[in-house]
Amino acid sequence: MIGEVIFGVPLFRTFYYRVPENLADKILPGVRVKAPFGPRRFATGLVIKLHDEKNLDLSSYPGLKSIQSVLDEKNVFERGHLDLLFWMSNFYKCPPGLIFSAFYNFPSKVELTGTSCEDNANNEFKKIALSEHQRKSLEKIKTEIKGGKRVFLLWGPPRSGKTEVFLRLIAEQISGGGQALYLLPDIKLVGTVYSFLSKIFPQETMAVWHSKLGIREKRRYFQKIILGQARIIIGSRSAVFLPFKNLRIAVIDEEQDEMYKQEDIEPHFHTRQIIERRLKNFGGCLVLSSSCPSVETYNLALCGKVSLVRLEPEGNLPFEFSILDSKKYPAEIIAPPLKEEIENVLKKGWQVLLINNRKGHSFSVMCMNCKWRKVCSKCGMPMIIRRKSAEKIFYCPRCSRKEEFSPSCPQCGKNLFKYRGVGTEKIEDEIVRLFGKKKILRMDSFSENKDYEQGINSAEVIIGTRVASRGYNFPKIALAVMINPELDILPFDFRSGERLFQNLTALSGRLSAEVPLRKLIVQTGESDYYIFHYFANMNLSLIHISEPTRPLYISYAVFCLK
């Protein structure tokens, strides 16, 4: 018997190995094996097919080697997984070995023993109370599922209660023994959502999955998922490759987020396309949830290819929107009018949220004498400045390399550095300078304190990247500020305007209903940019709901795509 195997290498080819007699009953398509690969080393590969030696021409394979051992007790990855792997290879023009590496990113040995999901089918969730609008949206989805619909766009403005609707759908699907996948655009949101759902569903029926998990956690969660013990899996885009036992529903929260598309490394893919294909095998449904959906998804809804479910808010949450031209204050990180607004809010005991989509301290440093710039010695990427404790360091945003910072130029010896750009750390320094006695929380991947849940309640000023404007419930936000959004307005990126509009919509959803007066301010050097004025004329409580406003959104899409 000959086994056809692929390995995690960038090659559009497979490899043949002999199947030893003592392993013949264990080696099946979908089983991972260890086999000799290259001189004096062994590699983990995936058996994709078995062949009778008589039916193969092995003349070009002299000295065919044998599989050494089997890593899986049974074929964890069944025919559907293998079909998906080769569909991705063909559709995205990616070597199957690289997809294998992404597909099977879990510990080398997994014990497949324990009870299955059917044995735990009677486990339940606390009841989720729904409003009248939420109940109507839920009933519409359930009715259309019975009619054969499988993909839904759940569309409502911020704080309209979309989460409660799809959680009720999840609860109904898992009560019958099915599994649910809850996808989030950013890893940082996974822990927050897990804490929230653990108050509703039994913790033993839940699992998380993302690239930052440790080996032990991956082993534990993977076993729960493959056995079906994990009914609800919360994760980032890599979770779409997990070997589900009975996936009945998937939710893509904030479906418009570009993080669902993997572009930086192979395999390149879009999460929505992968999960749609996987759900077809299980006969499950997909819910795309958004307060400001992508142009593509909205167009699919208008064409009838995706079922559109509008969720009306329970009431208006009006706020003041204003644009502050930072060109009038070129030397200021926080413009004087904005400083005054922050002071007024803090005096009343409310919270301020400052969003700047650049982490670190400064984008770059340049010597004014000899024009020297710091680049990464490993990958050649311009290094940014970030603060570690009280000291500054050079940091590479591509390979995460850290290098010592010197206050004088290594090329000419002068101390004439000019810092360019403003990151969240520099904004934090400025807030400390202006409001030193206030409690400040910084929310980005460089922040040392990762326990955001407690900090959110006690902080007076919250500073963060874009992720802080999504998924978190701030109790007393009276002022939300977007600083320097023009950095993301790229002339070569036709989606810049669309993303800015979506980010503004998400930020408006962080304003608290508990405060009497809410304000959203944009401090920008491009105050005439059309999206700002278009957003200023929108009534966000109606734009996504009322039929007469549909042409407004269409015109916004046309502007973004022009």
N, C-alpha and C positions, 0 to 999 in steps of 0.2 A: 504494500500500500504506500502511495506517495501523497504527502501533504503539501498543499500549496499555501505559502505563508507570505505575509507582508510584515515589514518592519518600519519603525518610525524614522525613516530616512526619506529625503526628497527625491524619490525615483518613481517614475511611472512604470514599475514592473513588479513582478512577484518572484518568489524563490521556491524551489522544490527541495523537499527533504524526505528521506525514508522514515517510515513510521515503525519503530521497534515493536516486536511482537508483544512484549510485556506492557506496552502502552496502547495497543490497538483498540481496546475497548473504552479508553478514556479520551482519545483524541477525536474530536468532532468539529465541524465548522462552527466557529464562534468561541472556541477555546483558545486561551493564551498559552503559549509554550515557550520554553527556553531552548535555543538552538545555537550551534556555532555560527558566528557571523564575523567574517574577517579573521585575520591571524591572531590566534591565542586569546580570543574573547567570545563571550556568549551574549546574546541579546534577546530581549522579549519580543516575540512576534505573535501574530494572530493567524490562526488557521482559517482560511476562507473557503477551502474546497478540498475534497479527498478524491484521488484518482486511482484507478487500477493501473499498475505499472505496465500492463500489456497494451494499454490504450495511449501511452505517451511515447513520444520520440525523445529519448534522453541521450542521444548521441553527442549533443553539445554540452552535456553535464557529466564529464568524467569524474569518478571518485565522489559520487553523491553522498553527502553527509547525512547523519541521522539526528532526529529530534532528541534532545537530552532529557527533558522533563516536562511535566504538565503543571501549570500554575493554577488551573481552575478545576473544581470538582465536577463541574458540568458546564455545558455551553451557556455561559452567562449571557452572551450576546447572540441572540437568535437571528433567524433569517431576516426579519425586519430591520435589525440593526445593520446587518451586512449590506442589504439593499440600499439603505440610506447612505452608508459610507461610500459606495460606488456611485450613487446618484450625485452626491456632493462632489466627488472627484471629477465627474463628467461636467456637471453644471457650472462649478466654480473653477474648473481647469486647475485642479490642485492634486499633487501626488497623493495617492491613497495612504501612503505611510505617514504623511503629516496629519491627515485627518485621524488616522489611528492614534497618533500621539495625543491629539485633543480629545478624542473619543474615550480613551481608556486611561485618563489621568487620575488614577487611584492607586492605592497600595498594591503591592505585588501579590499578596496572599489574602483572600477573603474567605472566611468560614461561612458556608451557606447552610447553616443549621438554625432552627428556631421556628416559631409559629408564623403562619402566613396571615395575610390581611383578613381572610375569611374567618379565622379564629377570633379576630378582634372586632368583628363587624358590628357588635352592639355598643361599642364605645361611642359616646356622644359628647357636644359642644354646648356652651351656654347659648340660650336663645338670643338672637339678635333682633332688637326692636327696630321696626321699619316705619317710616313716615308714609303718608298716602302716595306721594310722588315716587318714593322708592318702591313701594309695593306694586304700583302700576308698571314700573320699568322691569321689575323682577318677573311679573306675570307675562309681560310681552316676550321676554327672552324665553321663558319656559314654554310658552305657546309655540313660538317659532322653532324651538328645538324639536318639539313633537311633529312639526311640519317639515322637518328635514334640514333646517338651517343649522350651520355649524360654526360660522364666524360672525362675531358681533362687535360693533363699536359702541361702547358705553361712554357717552359724551355728556359732560356736565361741567359747569364752572367750578372753580375751587370751592371746597367746603359744601358741595351739594349732596354728598353722601354716597359717592360711587363705591367706596370701599365696603360699606355695609351690604350693598346689593350683590357684589360678586362673592362676598364671604358667605352669604346665604346660599348662593349657587354651589359654592365649594362644599358647604355643610351637607347639602342634599346629595351631592355626588359621592362623597366619602361614606355616607351612612349606608350605602349599598355595597360597600367593599371596594370602591374605586379609589384612585389616587388623584391628587390635585397638585399642579405646579404653579407656584406664585413667583413670577419673575420681576425683578427690580433692576433699574438701570445702573445702580452703583452698589458696590460691595458694602459701603458704609451704612446703607439703609437696611441691610439684611438683619443685623442684630436688633435694630429698633423694631422692625416688623415682627421678628420672632418673639420679642418680649410682649408685644401687643397681642399677637395671636395666642400666646400661651395662657392668656387670661380668658380666652374664649374656647379653645380646643384643648383636649388632654395633651400634656407635653410629650408623653411617650409616643404619640402618633405623629410627631413632627420631626423634620430633619432640615438641615441647611446644607447648601453646597455652593462653594465658590473657590477661586484659585488660592486664597490666602489661608485655607484650612490646613491644620497640621496633619501629619500622617495618621495619628491615632484617631482623630476626629473623622477623617475621610474613611478609614476602615470601618468605624462604628456606623456612620451614616449610610455608607454604601451597602452594608449588610442589611440595614433596616429597609432600604429602598428596594433592593432586589428581592427580598422576601415579602414585600408588600406591607411590612409593619409600619412604615412611614406613610401615612395617608396624605400629609401635606408637606411638600418640599418647597422651601423658600430659597431662592438663589439668584445669582446673576446669570449672564447669557450662557456660561459654560454648562449650566444645569440642564440644558436641552438635550445633551448627549447621554444622560443617565439611562440605565437599563430598567425602565419602569415595568412593573408587573401588570398594572391595569390602569393606565392613565386615562381619566375620563374628562378632565377639564384643565385648561391652562389659562392663566391670566397674565397678560403683559401690562403691567402698570406703567403709566407715563410712556405709552407706546411710541410717542413722537421722538423720544430721546435718541440721539445718535450713538449712544453707548451700546445699543442693541446691535449695531453693525460693527463687525471686527474687520478693520482695515489695515492695522499696523503690521500684523504678522499673518502668515498662512497657518491654517486655512482661512481665507476670506469668506465671510458668510453673513447673512442677516438672520437674526434669531427668529423673526416671524416666519420666514420661509421654512426654516428647519422644523419648528414646532407644528406648523400647519401640516406638513408632510407626515410627521410622526403621529399626530392625532387621527389622521385618516385610518391608520392601521388599527387604532383602538375604537374608532367610531365616536371620539370625544369632541367637545366643543372648545372654541377659543374665544376669549373675551379680551378685546383691546380697550383698555381704559385710559381716558385722557381728558384733561380740561381744555386742551388746545391741540387737536390731532394733527398729524402730518398731512401735507397736501395730498400725498398718494392715498392714504387711508380714507381721507374724506372723499376723494374722487371715487374710490371703490364703493363707498357707501352711496354716493349719488347715483352710481351706475347700477346699484342693486346687487353687486357681487359680495358686499358685506352688509349685514343687517344693521341699520342705524337705530340705536335706542337713545333717545334724549332724556336726560334726567333734569328736571326743573328744580331750582333751589327752593328752600322753604321760605326764603325772604331775601330782600336786598341787603347787601353789605357795602354801602357806598363808601368811597374814599376819595380824597383829593389827590390829583395827579399833577405834578409839575416837573419842569425841565430846568436844570441849573447849568448855565453855560460856564464850563471850567476855564475857557480861554480868557475870561475876564480876571481870573485869579491864577496866573501861570505858575506862581511860586508856592501855591498852597496845595497840600494833599487833601485836606478837608476845607472846602471853600467857606468863608466867613458866614454867608447866609445859612449854609448847612449846619455849621457849628451852632448857630443860634437856635435852629430847629431842634437839634439834639439836646441842647441845654433845656429847652422848654419841656420836652417830653420827659427827660430824667427828673426834673423838678416835681413832676406830677406822679412819679413813681411807676411809670410805664417803661417798656423795653424798646430798644432800638436794634434793628437788624441791618447790618451793612454787608452787601454782597459785592465781591470783586473776584472775577473769574481768573485770577492769577495767584497762585500760592507762592510762598517764599518772600524774600525781602525786595530784591531788585532783579530785573530781567538780565542786566549785563553791567559790566564795569569797563570803562575805557580810560586810558591814561591821556590826559589832555596835552601832554608834552610830546609823546612819541606815537600816540594812537594805538598803543598795545591793547589787545583784548584777550581775555582768558577763554581758551577752548579746552575741551576734554582731551586729555592725553591718550585716552583709550579709543574713543569713537569720533573725535573731531567736532562734536556738537558744542556750540557756544554755551558756557556754563553760567548758571544764574547764581545770585547771592541768596543764601538763606541763613537764618540765625539758629544756632544750636546752643541752648542755655543763653549765656550772655555774649558769646562769641559769634562772629560771622564765619561762614565757610563757603567755599565754592561747591556747587552741586550740579551734576549733569542730569537734566530731566529725561534723557534717553536711557542711559545705562545705570543711573543712580550712584555714580562714582562721586566720592567726596574728596576734596583736597583742601589743604590749609590755605587760609586767607592771609595775605600780607598787606599791610596798609600802604606800602610803597611799591612802585612799579618794579618788577624784576628785570625789566629791559633797560630802563634809563635811571632807575633809582629815585625818581621824583615822587613826591606825595601829592599828585594832582589828579586824583581819580574823580571821574564823573559817573554817578550812578544813574542808570536809565530804567524807567518803569517803576510801577508801584504794585507790590504784592500784598497779600493779607498780613504778613509779618510787619511790613512797613506801616500799614494802616493801623495795626495794633500799637506800634510804637508811638504813632501820632495821637491815637486816642488816649494812651497812657499820659502823654505830655499834656494834652488838653484837659482830660478828666481823670487825673491820676488816682483818685480815691474810689472810683467806680469799679464794680465787679465786671470783668471782661472775660468772655469766652470766645476762643478762636476755634473754628470748626473747619479743618482741612487735614490732608494726609500727613502734614508735618507737625501737627499739634501733639504735644506730649500727653495731654489729658484726653483720653478717648471715651470717658464716661460722660457722654453728652446728656443723658437723660436727667441726671441730677443737676448738672450745670445749667441746663436750659431754664429751669425754674428759678434759680437764684441769680443768674446773670442779669446785669442791667444793659450792657452793650454786647451784642453777639456779632462776631465778624466771621465770615466764611466764604468759601467758593460757592459755585452754583448749586452744589449738592445740598447746602444748608437751606435753600429755598424750596426743597422738595422733600416730602415725606415726614417732616418734623412738625409737631404741633407746639407752637410757642404760645404760652398762656397770656402774655400781656404786650404783644407787639403793637405799638401805636404808630411807629415810623419805620418804614422799610426803604432802604436806599440802595440803588444800583450805581456803582462807581466805575467809571471808565469802560462802559460796554462797547465803545467804538473799537476797542482792541480786537473784538471778534467780528467786526464788520469788514469782511475781506472782499475786495473787488473781484477776485477770481472764484469766489464761492457763491453760487447763486442761491444757496440756502441761508446766507447770513441773515437776511431780513426775516425769514420765517423763524429761525431759531431765536432771534431777539424778541420777536413778538411772543413766542412760547415762553421764554424766560421771564418776560414781564408779567405774563398771565400767572405763571407759577408763583412769582414773588408776591403778587397781589393776594394770593391765597394764604399767605402767612400772616397777614394782618388779622388781629384778634377781634372777635365779635364782642369782647368784654369791655373794650375801651370806647369812650364816647366819640372820639374824633380820630380818624385813621388817615395817614398820608403816605403816598408813594412818591419818592423823589428820584430822578435820574440826574446824576452829575456827569456831564459828558462834554467832550470837546467838539462833538458833532451834533449840536443842538437842532440843526435843520434837517437831520435825517428823517425821511418820510415816515418811517415806522413809528417814531415817537409821536408824531402828530396824529397819525392814524389811530394809535392806541389811545391817545388822549380823548378822541371823539367817540370812543366805544363805550357802550354800557355793558360791562362784563356780565351783569346778571341776566342780560337778555340776548347777547350776541349769539350764544350757542343754542338758544332755545326757540325764539320766535321765528316763524317762517319768513317774515319780511326782511330779516337781517341776513338771510343766506347770501344774497348778492354781495353784501359787504365782505364776507369772508372769501367769497370767490374772487372779488377784486383784489383783496389782500394777496391771494395766491397768485393772481396774474402779475401783480407788482413784483412779488418775490421771484418769479420765474422769468421776468422780462430780460 
